[in-house]
Amino acid sequence: MIYGIQQFVTMEKTVQFNKKRLFPGAFIMALSSLIGLACERPAHAAGELPKPAVELTAPKDKGDQTFIVAGGCFWCTEASFEILDGVKDVVSGYSGGAKETANYEAVCTGRTGHAESIRITYDPAKISYNKLLQVFFTAHNPTTLNRQGNDEGTQYRSAIFYQSEDEKKVAEAYIKQLNDAKAFDKPVVTTVEKFNAFYPAEDYHQDYAKKHPDNGYIVGVALPHVKHVMDHFKDELKKEEQK
């Protein structure tokens, strides 16, 4: 398995990261057990989220497609999608703002318009846009405005960046479907925003959970997030994740 659930936490020293992600590992684990943190399991009214009722029209281009979303810390969302069969690549980055301010230091101010996002490259013959939508809403809490647990600011908003009118229609219909079904204990506040550009984040952010599985934030926050996706999408996991 790429991501293992660790029993102990090592307090790895990192640089240039948001201070809210640098709590000592043991403190994170203690808080996680008491109140939950940034990428905590969303509170569903009923176990599984329904499948999207509106289907995305099959793309004319039969090649790989991209799906760009934001759901809080990109360390968490990146790790949750990399385990899915049909997902070829996941890149952490920034969407929603200008190129000039697409860097971690600026985005952390919450004043650039960017959201911490991920660009998922996938094979539509193996996993559909609709399935990725379902995973997305399972993998984070879409009911907290500009916040995921301890991470707060517009850069942590829940957002879908649509690349066609069909994607917009399907995303908006699914949000309405979830709200009508009261799938969560609060209304979904995910924004559906027109995609303009995606700017890859700095190299040290890429594959962060995979490279630093013992980091306190990863153990206390990201790995439970990954496990939640694994528990709900067992049939969609890559073979190496099914062991």
C-alpha positions as CSV (number, residue, x, y, z in Angstrom):
1,M,0.0,0.0,0.0
2,I,1.1,3.5,-0.8
3,Y,-0.5,5.0,2.3
4,G,-0.3,3.1,5.6
5,I,-2.1,4.2,8.8
6,Q,0.8,4.8,11.2
7,Q,0.6,3.9,14.9
8,F,3.2,6.4,16.1
9,V,4.0,10.0,15.0
10,T,7.4,11.4,14.3
11,M,7.6,15.2,14.5
12,E,9.3,15.9,11.3
13,K,10.6,19.5,10.9
14,T,9.4,21.2,7.7
15,V,9.9,24.7,6.4
16,Q,7.7,27.3,4.6
17,F,4.5,25.6,5.5
18,N,1.3,27.0,7.0
19,K,1.9,27.1,10.8
20,K,-1.5,25.6,11.4
21,R,-0.2,22.4,9.9
22,L,2.8,22.2,12.1
23,F,1.3,21.2,15.4
24,P,3.3,18.5,17.2
25,G,2.2,15.1,16.0
26,A,1.1,13.8,19.4
27,F,-1.1,16.9,19.9
28,I,-2.8,16.4,16.6
29,M,-3.5,12.8,17.4
30,A,-5.0,13.7,20.7
31,L,-7.2,16.4,19.2
32,S,-8.2,14.1,16.4
33,S,-9.6,11.6,18.9
34,L,-11.5,14.2,20.8
35,I,-13.0,16.7,18.3
36,G,-11.7,15.9,14.8
37,L,-9.6,18.2,12.6
38,A,-9.1,19.6,9.1
39,C,-10.0,16.7,6.8
40,E,-12.3,14.9,9.2
41,R,-14.9,12.5,8.1
42,P,-18.0,14.4,6.9
43,A,-21.1,13.8,8.9
44,H,-23.5,12.0,6.5
45,A,-27.2,11.6,7.3
46,A,-27.0,8.1,5.7
47,G,-23.9,6.0,5.1
48,E,-23.2,6.3,1.4
49,L,-23.6,9.3,-0.8
50,P,-26.0,8.8,-3.7
51,K,-24.6,8.5,-7.2
52,P,-25.0,11.7,-9.3
53,A,-28.3,11.5,-11.1
54,V,-27.2,13.6,-14.1
55,E,-24.6,12.0,-16.3
56,L,-21.8,13.9,-18.0
57,T,-22.0,13.6,-21.8
58,A,-19.1,11.4,-23.0
59,P,-16.3,13.6,-24.2
60,K,-15.6,13.6,-27.9
61,D,-11.9,13.2,-27.2
62,K,-11.5,9.6,-26.0
63,G,-8.1,10.4,-24.4
64,D,-7.3,11.3,-20.8
65,Q,-9.4,14.0,-19.1
66,T,-8.8,16.4,-16.2
67,F,-10.9,17.1,-13.1
68,I,-9.9,20.2,-11.0
69,V,-11.3,20.7,-7.5
70,A,-10.5,22.2,-4.2
71,G,-11.4,20.7,-0.8
72,G,-9.1,22.2,1.8
73,C,-5.5,21.2,2.2
74,F,-4.2,19.8,-1.0
75,W,-2.0,17.3,0.9
76,C,-5.2,15.6,1.9
77,T,-7.1,15.8,-1.4
78,E,-4.1,14.7,-3.5
79,A,-3.6,11.6,-1.3
80,S,-7.3,10.7,-1.5
81,F,-7.5,10.6,-5.3
82,E,-4.1,9.0,-6.0
83,I,-5.4,5.7,-4.8
84,L,-8.2,5.4,-7.4
85,D,-7.9,3.1,-10.4
86,G,-8.1,5.1,-13.6
87,V,-6.5,8.1,-12.0
88,K,-3.1,8.6,-13.7
89,D,-1.8,11.7,-12.0
90,V,-2.7,14.2,-9.3
91,V,-0.9,17.5,-9.0
92,S,-1.3,19.9,-6.1
93,G,-1.6,23.6,-7.1
94,Y,-3.6,26.8,-7.2
95,S,-6.7,27.8,-9.1
96,G,-9.0,30.9,-9.0
97,G,-6.4,33.6,-9.0
98,A,-3.6,35.3,-11.0
99,K,-0.3,33.7,-12.1
100,E,1.7,36.4,-10.3
101,T,0.4,35.4,-6.9
102,A,0.2,31.6,-7.5
103,N,2.7,30.7,-4.8
104,Y,2.3,29.3,-1.3
105,E,3.4,32.3,0.7
106,A,1.0,34.6,-1.2
107,V,-1.9,32.1,-1.3
108,C,-1.7,31.6,2.5
109,T,-2.7,35.2,3.1
110,G,-6.2,34.3,1.8
111,R,-6.2,37.5,-0.4
112,T,-5.2,36.1,-3.8
113,G,-8.4,34.5,-4.9
114,H,-6.7,31.1,-5.2
115,A,-7.9,27.9,-3.7
116,E,-5.5,25.1,-2.8
117,S,-6.5,22.7,-5.6
118,I,-5.7,19.5,-7.3
119,R,-5.6,18.6,-11.0
120,I,-6.6,15.0,-11.5
121,T,-5.7,13.4,-14.8
122,Y,-7.9,10.3,-15.4
123,D,-8.9,7.7,-17.9
124,P,-12.7,8.1,-18.5
125,A,-12.8,4.4,-19.7
126,K,-11.8,3.4,-16.2
127,I,-13.3,6.0,-13.9
128,S,-16.0,8.5,-14.8
129,Y,-16.4,12.2,-14.0
130,N,-19.5,11.3,-12.0
131,K,-17.6,8.8,-9.9
132,L,-14.9,11.4,-9.2
133,L,-17.6,13.9,-8.1
134,Q,-18.9,11.3,-5.7
135,V,-15.4,10.7,-4.3
136,F,-14.8,14.4,-4.0
137,F,-17.9,15.0,-1.8
138,T,-17.0,12.0,0.3
139,A,-13.4,13.0,0.8
140,H,-13.9,16.3,2.5
141,N,-16.5,18.3,4.3
142,P,-18.4,20.5,1.7
143,T,-20.6,22.2,4.3
144,T,-18.0,24.5,6.0
145,L,-17.5,27.8,4.2
146,N,-13.9,28.7,3.6
147,R,-12.8,26.2,6.1
148,Q,-11.7,22.5,6.5
149,G,-11.3,21.8,10.2
150,N,-8.4,23.8,11.5
151,D,-7.5,25.3,8.1
152,E,-9.4,28.5,7.6
153,G,-9.5,31.0,4.8
154,T,-10.8,31.4,1.2
155,Q,-7.8,29.3,0.0
156,Y,-9.4,26.3,1.8
157,R,-12.8,26.7,0.2
158,S,-14.7,23.8,-1.4
159,A,-14.8,24.4,-5.1
160,I,-15.3,22.6,-8.4
161,F,-13.6,24.3,-11.4
162,Y,-15.7,23.4,-14.4
163,Q,-14.1,23.2,-17.9
164,S,-17.4,22.9,-19.9
165,E,-21.0,23.8,-19.6
166,D,-21.8,20.1,-19.3
167,E,-19.4,19.8,-16.3
168,K,-21.1,22.8,-14.7
169,K,-24.6,21.4,-15.2
170,V,-23.6,18.0,-13.7
171,A,-21.8,19.6,-10.7
172,E,-24.7,22.0,-9.9
173,A,-27.2,19.2,-10.3
174,Y,-25.3,17.0,-7.9
175,I,-25.0,19.7,-5.3
176,K,-28.8,20.2,-5.5
177,Q,-29.3,16.4,-5.3
178,L,-27.2,16.2,-2.1
179,N,-29.0,19.1,-0.5
180,D,-32.5,17.8,-1.5
181,A,-31.6,14.5,0.0
182,K,-30.1,16.1,3.1
183,A,-27.0,13.9,2.6
184,F,-25.2,16.1,5.1
185,D,-26.3,17.6,8.4
186,K,-25.8,21.1,6.8
187,P,-26.2,22.5,3.3
188,V,-23.4,22.0,0.8
189,V,-21.5,25.3,0.2
190,T,-19.2,24.1,-2.6
191,T,-18.8,26.7,-5.2
192,V,-18.9,25.9,-9.0
193,E,-16.4,28.2,-10.6
194,K,-15.4,28.6,-14.3
195,F,-11.9,27.2,-14.8
196,N,-9.3,29.8,-15.9
197,A,-5.9,28.3,-15.1
198,F,-4.2,25.8,-12.8
199,Y,-0.8,26.6,-11.4
200,P,1.2,23.7,-10.0
201,A,2.4,24.2,-6.4
202,E,6.0,24.2,-5.4
203,D,7.8,20.8,-5.7
204,Y,7.9,20.2,-2.0
205,H,4.1,20.0,-1.9
206,Q,3.8,17.3,-4.5
207,D,3.1,13.8,-3.2
208,Y,3.5,15.2,0.3
209,A,1.6,12.4,2.1
210,K,3.3,9.7,0.1
211,K,6.8,11.1,0.9
212,H,6.1,12.0,4.5
213,P,3.8,9.4,5.9
214,D,5.0,9.9,9.5
215,N,4.5,13.7,9.5
216,G,2.1,14.7,12.3
217,Y,-0.4,16.5,10.1
218,I,-0.4,13.6,7.6
219,V,-1.0,11.0,10.3
220,G,-3.6,12.9,12.3
221,V,-5.4,14.5,9.4
222,A,-4.7,13.3,5.9
223,L,-4.5,9.5,6.4
224,P,-7.9,9.3,8.1
225,H,-9.2,11.2,5.1
226,V,-7.6,8.6,2.8
227,K,-9.0,5.7,4.8
228,H,-12.5,7.2,4.6
229,V,-12.3,7.1,0.8
230,M,-10.8,3.6,0.8
231,D,-13.7,2.3,3.0
232,H,-16.3,3.8,0.7
233,F,-14.8,3.0,-2.7
234,K,-13.2,-0.4,-2.3
235,D,-14.1,-1.4,-5.9
236,E,-12.5,1.7,-7.4
237,L,-9.1,1.3,-5.7
238,K,-5.9,0.5,-7.5
239,K,-4.8,-3.1,-7.1
240,E,-1.9,-2.2,-4.9
241,E,-4.3,-0.4,-2.5
242,Q,-6.6,-3.4,-2.2
243,K,-4.1,-5.5,-0.2
